[in-house]
């Protein structure tokens, strides 16, 4: 009996980034869904659960930190979905703000293939 693949929601306004993450994660055995911003991501999460969020910080309509803060205030299991934040921002204040918003980990772009897979597996409890 094979395990059901874990689902990752990639939230990033950059199409090339979403395609890059999708190709890496699908190759590693994950299902991938995409959202262009935090508002779209919230709509998706209210319709169906996912196992992991990969979230950019700088996005239109609702940025990644506002999205995570809003998500962490929700009731039930939706509030505890692990989140991996990815951003070009690399100051200590950026890491602290992401942590305060509810990020589990923070990776600075460009994210390496191995890093993304390693953190996705760890946060989803998937063995390599």
Number of C-alpha atoms within 10 A of each C-alpha: 3 4 5 9 14 17 19 25 23 27 28 27 20 13 12 10 17 20 13 12 23 20 14 17 21 15 11 17 15 22 17 21 16 21 19 20 24 27 18 15 23 17 11 16 14 9 8 8 14 18 20 21 25 24 29 27 24 18 17 13 12 18 19 28 24 17 21 26 17 16 20 18 12 11 9 8 9 18 15 15 21 20 25 22 26 25 19 14 14 13 9 9 10 16 19 13 12 24 18 13 18 25 25 16 16 21 20 15 14 10 15 12 13 11 11 19 20 14 18 24 19 12 18 16 11 14 7 8
